[in-house]
């Protein structure tokens, strides 16, 4: 059961981050717009799941369904989009460079999240 909850919380965190990115919205801006504390937003982005009431607040803010917030779809969509840019002519070394770049982006995002929590 814990794995299911962990999986769902990660789906939510990924989906929220994707919506914020799509709307060019920082955690601070989201907290101000939906009247939630900044640490609450950061907790959501780090895997905490909001209450039903707060899910509805996010649903209204982003004009999406609750299932859009909680279901696994963004990760797959992004993966598919990235893969679509890699054609048959992409060499192994280029693929490694792409993967390294993605890993650096993740690391940078993690460092930025850590900086905001301090």
C-alpha positions as CSV (number, residue, x, y, z in Angstrom):
1,X,0.0,0.0,0.0
2,X,2.8,2.4,0.8
3,X,4.3,2.0,-2.7
4,X,0.9,2.9,-4.2
5,X,0.7,6.0,-2.1
6,X,4.3,6.9,-2.9
7,X,3.6,6.4,-6.6
8,X,0.5,8.6,-6.5
9,X,2.3,11.4,-4.5
10,X,5.1,11.4,-7.1
11,X,2.6,11.6,-9.9
12,X,1.0,14.6,-8.3
13,X,4.3,16.2,-7.7
14,X,5.4,15.7,-11.3
15,X,2.0,16.9,-12.6
16,X,2.0,20.0,-10.4
17,X,5.6,20.9,-11.5
18,X,4.6,20.4,-15.1
19,X,1.6,22.7,-14.8
20,X,3.6,25.3,-13.0
21,X,6.3,25.1,-15.7
22,X,3.6,25.3,-18.5
23,X,2.2,28.4,-16.8
24,X,5.6,30.0,-16.0
25,X,4.7,30.0,-12.4
26,X,7.0,29.8,-9.4
27,X,6.1,28.1,-6.2
28,X,5.9,31.5,-4.5
29,X,3.5,32.8,-7.3
30,X,1.3,29.7,-6.9
31,X,1.2,30.1,-3.1
32,X,0.1,33.7,-3.5
33,X,-2.5,33.0,-6.2
34,X,-4.2,30.1,-4.4
35,X,-3.7,31.5,-0.9
36,X,-1.6,28.6,0.4
37,X,1.6,28.9,2.4
38,X,4.9,28.6,0.4
39,X,6.1,25.7,2.5
40,X,2.9,23.8,1.6
41,X,3.5,24.2,-2.1
42,X,7.1,23.1,-1.6
43,X,5.9,20.0,0.3
44,X,3.6,19.1,-2.5
45,X,6.4,19.4,-5.0
46,X,8.5,17.1,-2.8
47,X,5.8,14.4,-2.6
48,X,3.2,15.4,-0.1
49,X,-0.4,15.0,-1.3
50,X,-2.8,17.8,-0.7
51,X,-6.2,17.4,0.9
52,X,-9.3,17.0,-1.3
53,X,-10.2,20.6,-0.7
54,X,-6.8,21.8,-1.8
55,X,-6.9,19.5,-4.9
56,X,-10.1,21.3,-5.9
57,X,-8.4,24.6,-5.4
58,X,-5.6,23.6,-7.7
59,X,-8.1,22.1,-10.2
60,X,-9.9,25.4,-10.4
61,X,-6.7,27.4,-10.6
62,X,-5.3,25.3,-13.5
63,X,-8.7,24.5,-15.1
64,X,-7.9,20.8,-15.1
65,X,-9.6,17.7,-13.5
66,X,-8.5,16.2,-10.3
67,X,-7.5,13.1,-12.2
68,X,-5.3,15.3,-14.4
69,X,-3.5,16.3,-11.2
70,X,-3.1,12.8,-9.7
71,X,-2.8,10.4,-12.6
72,X,0.4,9.4,-14.3
73,X,0.5,11.0,-17.7
74,X,2.9,13.9,-17.7
75,X,6.0,11.8,-17.2
76,X,5.0,9.6,-20.2
77,X,4.1,12.6,-22.4
78,X,7.4,14.3,-21.7
79,X,9.4,11.1,-22.3
80,X,7.6,10.6,-25.5
81,X,8.2,14.2,-26.6
82,X,11.9,13.9,-25.8
83,X,12.2,10.6,-27.6
84,X,10.5,12.1,-30.7
85,X,13.4,14.5,-31.1
86,X,15.9,11.6,-31.2
87,X,16.1,10.2,-34.7
88,X,17.9,7.2,-36.2
89,X,20.9,9.4,-37.0
90,X,21.6,10.2,-33.3
91,X,24.9,8.6,-32.3
92,X,25.4,6.8,-29.1
93,X,27.7,9.6,-27.8
94,X,24.9,12.1,-28.6
95,X,22.4,10.0,-26.7
96,X,24.8,10.0,-23.7
97,X,25.1,13.7,-23.9
98,X,21.3,14.1,-23.9
99,X,21.0,11.9,-20.9
100,X,23.8,13.8,-19.1
101,X,22.0,17.0,-19.8
102,X,18.7,15.8,-18.4
103,X,20.5,14.5,-15.3
104,X,22.1,18.0,-14.8
105,X,18.7,19.6,-15.2
106,X,17.3,17.3,-12.5
107,X,20.2,18.0,-10.2
108,X,19.9,21.7,-10.7
109,X,16.1,21.5,-10.0
110,X,16.9,19.6,-6.8
111,X,19.5,22.1,-5.7
112,X,17.0,25.0,-6.4
113,X,14.3,23.2,-4.3
114,X,16.8,22.7,-1.5
115,X,17.9,26.4,-1.6
116,X,14.2,27.6,-1.3
117,X,13.7,25.4,1.8
118,X,16.6,26.9,3.8
